[in-house]
Amino acid sequence: MLWVVFLLVAWGAAALSCVRLCLAAARPAPSSGAPSREARGVARAADGPALTLYETAFLAGGPHRVADLALVTMHLRRRLLVAHTGWATVVDPDGRDEVERTVIRAIGPQGQAPIPAVRSAAAAADAVRALADRLVAAGLALPGGAGRDVVAAVRAVRGAALLVAALGAAALLTPGREQRPGGAGVPVLVWFGLPLLLTLGCLAIARMEVHPYSSWASPAGQRLLAERTAAAGGPEGDVLVAVAVSGVRAVADPALRAALGAARHVP
């Protein structure tokens, strides 16, 4: 009767993961009330030709994506040297915007620091938090990356579906499976098919209702991200847009990509 234990585990995993996804999807986003003048300004800018690069980066990947974008921008424009050894060195101490100045401050007075420490400090800085607050107030971002709950819950349901399938396959090889609850005429796979159907149905509903899954962008922000496919400023601008949307994996230089990839402790 070991297969019955497998069945109970399968049902437990399926039920818990599906309940978690339902709760995460149904949880309302905190209301920010009436938008402020600053929030309306962000919304008007977003309704224009495109989001700014920093806005795009935050909506696509959160505060650490903003830090990645700043590091790549400063490296490409020779204001910062991002070495394959995993260290960042200041070349031009005058940042062009507050995020760049935040990166320079994170590197410190010695002008050189490990990239993971710089990235983490820049992502947690006031400049990035202010950017997040503006996007949340404008209705483009989710407060505190609230969408991460949905993303994690979807992954849990997918994992449960795979677990149910694996346990069903294992049950076929387990002795004593002829002793089935509900009568001898019910095949073992039918009992495992029910929790599998539950998980797959839950994933299908989630895909219709809350897809695309995003940790940071609200539905309005996701629509703007979908429209953000080009940037002014030539080939370098295209690279920066790709980094903002897709992260450091969009960097063509393998040494730069490896140096930045080593700092990606937070997804």
C-alpha positions as CSV (number, residue, x, y, z in Angstrom):
1,M,0.0,0.0,0.0
2,L,3.0,2.3,-0.4
3,W,1.3,3.8,-3.5
4,V,-1.5,5.2,-1.2
5,V,1.2,7.2,0.6
6,F,2.3,8.5,-2.8
7,L,-1.3,9.4,-3.5
8,L,-1.7,11.3,-0.2
9,V,1.5,13.3,-0.9
10,A,0.4,14.1,-4.4
11,W,-3.0,15.4,-3.2
12,G,-1.4,17.4,-0.4
13,A,1.1,19.1,-2.7
14,A,-1.5,19.8,-5.3
15,A,-4.1,21.2,-2.9
16,L,-1.6,23.4,-0.9
17,S,0.0,24.8,-4.0
18,C,-3.3,25.6,-5.7
19,V,-4.7,27.3,-2.5
20,R,-1.5,29.3,-2.3
21,L,-1.9,30.5,-5.9
22,C,-5.5,31.4,-5.4
23,L,-4.8,33.4,-2.3
24,A,-1.9,35.2,-4.0
25,A,-3.9,36.0,-7.1
26,A,-6.9,37.2,-5.1
27,R,-5.0,39.4,-2.8
28,P,-5.8,43.0,-3.7
29,A,-3.0,45.5,-4.3
30,P,-2.8,48.2,-1.7
31,S,-4.6,51.3,-2.8
32,S,-2.4,54.4,-3.1
33,G,-5.4,56.8,-3.1
34,A,-5.7,59.7,-5.4
35,P,-2.6,60.2,-7.5
36,S,-0.4,63.1,-6.6
37,R,0.8,65.7,-9.1
38,E,4.1,63.9,-9.3
39,A,2.3,60.6,-9.9
40,R,0.2,62.2,-12.7
41,G,3.5,63.5,-14.2
42,V,4.9,59.9,-14.3
43,A,1.7,58.7,-15.9
44,R,1.8,61.4,-18.5
45,A,5.4,60.5,-19.3
46,A,4.5,56.9,-19.5
47,D,1.7,57.7,-22.0
48,G,4.2,59.5,-24.2
49,P,6.7,57.9,-26.6
50,A,8.2,55.4,-24.1
51,L,9.1,54.8,-20.5
52,T,12.5,56.1,-19.4
53,L,15.2,53.4,-19.2
54,Y,15.2,53.4,-15.4
55,E,11.4,53.0,-15.3
56,T,11.6,50.2,-17.8
57,A,14.3,48.5,-15.8
58,F,12.3,48.7,-12.6
59,L,9.1,47.4,-14.1
60,A,10.9,44.6,-15.8
61,G,13.2,43.5,-13.0
62,G,12.9,45.6,-9.9
63,P,15.6,47.6,-8.0
64,H,18.5,45.3,-8.8
65,R,17.7,45.6,-12.6
66,V,18.0,49.4,-12.1
67,A,21.4,49.0,-10.6
68,D,22.5,46.6,-13.4
69,L,21.3,49.2,-16.0
70,A,23.3,52.0,-14.2
71,L,26.4,49.9,-14.1
72,V,26.2,48.9,-17.8
73,T,25.4,52.5,-18.8
74,M,28.4,54.0,-16.9
75,H,30.7,51.2,-18.3
76,L,29.6,51.8,-21.9
77,R,30.1,55.5,-21.6
78,R,33.5,55.2,-19.9
79,R,32.5,56.6,-16.6
80,L,33.0,53.3,-14.8
81,L,35.2,50.3,-15.4
82,V,33.4,47.0,-14.8
83,A,36.2,44.4,-14.8
84,H,35.9,40.7,-15.4
85,T,37.5,40.2,-12.0
86,G,34.2,41.4,-10.4
87,W,35.3,44.9,-9.3
88,A,34.0,48.3,-10.4
89,T,36.3,51.2,-10.7
90,V,35.2,54.9,-10.9
91,V,36.6,56.7,-14.0
92,D,34.5,59.8,-13.9
93,P,33.3,60.7,-10.4
94,D,30.6,63.0,-11.7
95,G,27.4,61.0,-12.1
96,R,24.9,62.2,-14.8
97,D,21.8,61.5,-12.7
98,E,20.9,60.5,-9.2
99,V,21.1,56.8,-9.8
100,E,24.6,57.1,-11.2
101,R,25.7,59.3,-8.3
102,T,24.2,56.6,-6.0
103,V,26.5,54.0,-7.7
104,I,29.5,56.2,-7.2
105,R,28.7,56.7,-3.6
106,A,28.2,52.9,-3.2
107,I,31.7,52.3,-4.6
108,G,33.1,54.6,-1.9
109,P,35.9,57.1,-1.6
110,Q,38.6,54.6,-2.6
111,G,37.1,54.5,-6.1
112,Q,36.9,50.7,-6.3
113,A,34.6,48.1,-4.8
114,P,33.3,44.6,-5.5
115,I,30.3,44.6,-8.0
116,P,28.0,42.5,-5.8
117,A,28.3,45.1,-2.9
118,V,27.9,48.0,-5.3
119,R,24.8,46.4,-6.9
120,S,23.1,45.7,-3.5
121,A,23.8,49.1,-2.1
122,A,22.6,50.9,-5.2
123,A,19.4,48.8,-5.4
124,A,18.6,49.7,-1.8
125,A,19.4,53.4,-2.1
126,D,17.0,56.3,-1.8
127,A,17.1,57.2,-5.5
128,V,15.8,53.7,-6.5
129,R,13.2,53.8,-3.7
130,A,12.0,57.1,-4.9
131,L,11.7,55.8,-8.5
132,A,9.7,52.8,-7.1
133,D,7.4,55.1,-5.1
134,R,6.6,57.2,-8.2
135,L,5.8,54.2,-10.3
136,V,3.6,52.7,-7.6
137,A,1.8,56.1,-7.2
138,A,1.2,56.2,-10.9
139,G,-0.3,52.7,-10.9
140,L,2.5,51.2,-13.0
141,A,4.3,49.2,-10.4
142,L,3.2,46.8,-7.6
143,P,4.0,48.0,-4.0
144,G,7.1,46.2,-2.7
145,G,7.2,43.8,-5.6
146,A,3.9,42.3,-4.5
147,G,3.7,40.3,-7.7
148,R,6.5,38.0,-6.4
149,D,3.9,36.1,-4.4
150,V,2.0,35.2,-7.6
151,V,5.2,34.3,-9.5
152,A,6.4,32.1,-6.6
153,A,2.9,30.5,-6.3
154,V,2.8,29.7,-10.0
155,R,6.2,28.0,-9.7
156,A,4.9,26.0,-6.7
157,V,1.9,24.7,-8.7
158,R,4.2,23.7,-11.6
159,G,6.4,21.9,-9.2
160,A,3.4,20.1,-7.7
161,A,2.2,19.0,-11.1
162,L,5.6,17.5,-11.9
163,L,5.6,15.8,-8.4
164,V,2.2,14.3,-9.0
165,A,3.3,12.9,-12.4
166,A,6.4,11.5,-10.8
167,L,4.5,9.9,-7.9
168,G,2.0,8.4,-10.3
169,A,4.8,6.8,-12.3
170,A,6.4,5.5,-9.1
171,A,3.0,4.1,-8.0
172,L,2.9,1.9,-11.1
173,L,6.0,0.2,-10.0
174,T,4.9,-0.2,-6.4
175,P,3.7,-3.6,-5.2
176,G,0.2,-3.8,-3.7
177,R,-1.3,-1.3,-6.1
178,E,-4.1,-3.8,-6.9
179,Q,-5.6,-2.9,-3.5
180,R,-7.3,0.3,-4.6
181,P,-9.7,2.5,-2.7
182,G,-13.1,2.9,-4.3
183,G,-13.2,-0.6,-5.9
184,A,-10.8,-2.8,-7.9
185,G,-12.0,-1.4,-11.2
186,V,-10.4,2.1,-10.7
187,P,-6.9,2.2,-12.2
188,V,-4.1,3.7,-10.1
189,L,-3.4,6.4,-12.6
190,V,-7.0,7.7,-12.3
191,W,-6.4,8.6,-8.7
192,F,-3.2,10.5,-9.6
193,G,-4.9,12.0,-12.6
194,L,-7.3,14.0,-10.3
195,P,-4.6,16.0,-8.5
196,L,-2.8,16.4,-11.8
197,L,-5.9,17.8,-13.4
198,L,-6.3,20.1,-10.4
199,T,-2.8,21.6,-10.8
200,L,-3.0,21.9,-14.6
201,G,-6.5,23.5,-14.4
202,C,-5.2,26.0,-11.8
203,L,-2.3,26.9,-14.1
204,A,-4.6,27.3,-17.0
205,I,-6.9,29.7,-15.1
206,A,-3.9,31.6,-13.8
207,R,-2.6,32.1,-17.3
208,M,-5.9,33.5,-18.4
209,E,-6.5,35.7,-15.4
210,V,-3.1,37.0,-14.2
211,H,-0.6,36.3,-17.1
212,P,1.9,37.7,-17.9
213,Y,3.3,37.0,-14.4
214,S,5.3,39.9,-13.1
215,S,7.0,40.6,-9.8
216,W,7.1,44.4,-10.2
217,A,4.8,45.7,-13.0
218,S,1.1,46.2,-12.6
219,P,-1.2,45.3,-15.6
220,A,-0.8,48.9,-16.8
221,G,2.9,48.8,-16.4
222,Q,3.1,45.4,-18.2
223,R,1.2,47.0,-21.2
224,L,3.8,49.8,-21.3
225,L,6.7,47.3,-21.1
226,A,5.2,45.4,-24.1
227,E,5.4,48.7,-26.1
228,R,8.9,49.5,-25.0
229,T,10.7,47.8,-28.0
230,A,13.1,50.5,-29.2
231,A,15.1,53.4,-27.8
232,A,16.5,56.6,-29.3
233,G,20.2,57.1,-29.4
234,G,21.5,54.5,-31.8
235,P,23.0,51.1,-31.1
236,E,24.1,51.9,-27.6
237,G,20.6,52.9,-26.8
238,D,19.3,49.6,-28.1
239,V,21.7,47.7,-25.9
240,L,20.6,49.7,-22.8
241,V,16.9,49.0,-23.6
242,A,17.7,45.3,-23.9
243,V,19.5,45.4,-20.6
244,A,16.5,47.2,-19.0
245,V,14.0,44.7,-20.3
246,S,16.0,41.4,-20.2
247,G,18.8,42.0,-17.7
248,V,22.5,41.4,-18.0
249,R,22.0,38.4,-20.2
250,A,21.4,40.9,-23.0
251,V,24.9,42.2,-22.8
252,A,27.0,41.1,-25.8
253,D,30.4,41.4,-24.2
254,P,31.0,38.0,-22.5
255,A,33.4,39.5,-19.9
256,L,31.0,42.2,-18.9
257,R,28.2,39.8,-18.8
258,A,30.1,37.4,-16.6
259,A,31.2,40.2,-14.2
260,L,27.7,41.5,-13.8
261,G,26.2,38.0,-13.7
262,A,28.3,37.2,-10.7
263,A,26.6,39.9,-8.8
264,R,23.1,38.7,-9.4
265,H,22.3,37.4,-6.0
266,V,18.7,38.6,-6.1
267,P,16.5,37.6,-9.2
